[in-house]
Amino acid sequence: MKALLLIDLQNDFLPGGALPVPKGDEVIPIANEMMREFELVVATKDWHPANHGSFASMHPLRKPGDRIMLNGLPQTLWPIHCVQGSHGAAFAERLNTEKIQHIAYKGTHPEVDSYSGFFDNGHRTNTGLEDYLNIKKVKELYIMGLATDYCVKYTVLDALKLGFKTFVITDGCRAVNLEKEDGEKALREMQQKGAVILPSTL
């Protein structure tokens, strides 16, 4: 069984959102098209409590982009985004959600962030995504979404460690690029670790 895994296609990561990924809206029609090719489609959502420690606003004298230690882990600080139940946390309005059969919620603990769709950043807790995919007997994962250099990358690296044959749909991803080449570096790292990098069939 193969599955399509959509990473964080949420309003706050699109232009006009709280933490917009440049050109993030361009991946939505690609996702809608790709879903037609898969029997199983799963998705992740950033799902933060309002007091999440990754929010710069929780740290006086800090601003988005600053790096701190949070609960023993390195942490980049972000604007408030994807707060549970908010419009920003909802799927992109143009995304065809009818095909999505399972959602893995991440970043739910206020003291640890979760870029990967499988685990928090300390690998202390899991989201249940691995168990779901194993129940469905998924062996191949095709991954796309936002953002290449954070949540896509860490989801892909964990998928590889867990033994899934992992493909990254390059034109279905966009990067934050806090540093200019972050997206390209992430793709190279994923490929070096064993991911297959390929374009969609569009």
N, C-alpha and C positions, 0 to 999 in steps of 0.2 A: 504494500500500500504506500502511495505517496500522498503528501499533503502540502498545501500552500499555507504558509504562516505569514500573516500580515502584522507588521510591527507598528503599533502606536499611531494608527491613522486617525488622529484625533484633532479636534478643532484648534486646540491651543498650539499645535505644531504647524499649523498652516498660516499663510500670510494673513495678518490681522489678528492672530492669536497671541497669547501671552508669551510664548516662547517659539516664535516662527522659525521654521527651518527654511532657508532660502529655496524658493521654487518647490516647496513641499507639496503644493497642490497639484503639481504635474504628475505625481505618482498615482493619483486617485483613478483616472481613467485606465491606467495600466492595470491597477488592481482589479477593477471591474471586468476588464477583458480577460485577465489571467484566471479569475475565478471560474470562468466557463470551462476551463480545461481540467479542473480538479473535482474529484468526487468528495474530497474532504478539505474544508477550509477552516482554519483556526486563526485566532487573532490575539494580540496582547493589548492591554490598556494600562497606561500609567494611571494610578488610582490613589492619589496622595491624600492623607488627612490634611486639614487646613494648617496644622502646626508642624508640617514636615520639616525635618532638620536640614534638608537640602535647599530650602528657600532662604535666599540672602536676607530677607526681611526678618528672619528669626535670629539674626546675628548682628547686634549693633556695630556700626562702623564698618560693616562688610557690604560688598556689592556683588551683583551677578558676575560670574567669571573668576572671582576669588577662589582660592583653594584653601581648605582647612582640613583638620582631622575631625571626623564625626563618628563617635562610638568606636574609635580605634581604627577607622578606615579613612584613606584619603578621599576627599569629597570636593567636587566642583560645586559652587553655589549657583543657583538658578533663580530666575524670577518665579513668583508664585504661578503654578501651572497645574492643570489636570487635577484639580481638587474634586474629591469624590462627589458625584452627583451634579457637578456644575456643567454648564454648557460647554466650557472648554474641554472637559473630560469626555464629552460625547464623541462618537464617531463622526468623521467628516460628513457633512450633509449630502454630498454627492456620491458617497460610498454605498454600493449595493450591499446592505448588511444581511439580506435574506439568505445568502449562501453561507454565512458564518455559523458554524455549528458549535463552537466552543470559544470562550473568552478566558484568557489567563490574566488575572489582575496582579499588578506588581507595584512596588513602592508603597505598600499599605502600612508599613511600620514606620512610625514617626522618627525613629533614630537610625535608620539605615536605608540607603537608596537601593534601587533595583533597576539596573539597566537591562540585564538579561531577562528574557521571558521565562527562564527556568528557575533562577535562584536570585536571592538578594546579593548585593555586592560582596558580602563576606561569605557567601555560600553557607550561611547558617540555617536558612529556611528555604523551602522550595515553594513554587506556585501551584504545583499539581499538574503542570503541563506535561512533564515527562510521563507521569502515570497515565494521563489521558491518551497520549500518543501510543504508548505501549499497549493499552487496552484495544486501541484501534489497529494494532499491528502495523503501525507506520514505520517504514525503514528509510524512506527518502523524504527529506524536507526541502522545500523550495521557499526561500525567505526573501522578503522585500519589505520596504517601509522606511520609517524615520526613527532615528537618523543613522546614516551609514557609520559614523565615527563613534557612536555611543550604543544605543539600544540594539541596532542591527548587529554591530560587531560582537558585542558580548553575548547576544543570543546565539549567533553563529558559532562562536568559540565554544560555548557550552554544549551546543548540539553535537559538535564534533567530538568533544570529550565523552559524551554520552553514547556515542557509537552510531549516530544517525549519518547516513550519506547526505551531505549538505550542499545545496546549491544556492548561490546568491544571484538574484535577478538585478543586474546592475542598473538598468534604466528605470527600475522600480524603487530606487533608493535615492535619497538626497542627504547631504551632510550638513552639520552645523558649521564646521570649519572655524572653530575658535582660533586655530592656527591654519594658515592658508592651505596646507597640503594634508590636513587631517583625514579627509575623506579618501584620498588616494592611498595614504599610508594604511588606513584601515582595510581597504580592499586587498592590498598586498599582504598584510598580516593574515587575513582570513584565508587567502589562497595558499600562503606558505604553510598554514596549519592543516590544509587538506580540503578546504572548500573549493567547489567548482564555480568559477565566475562565468556567468553567461547572461546574454540579453534575453528579454522576453521575445515572444514570437511575433510581436507587432511589426 
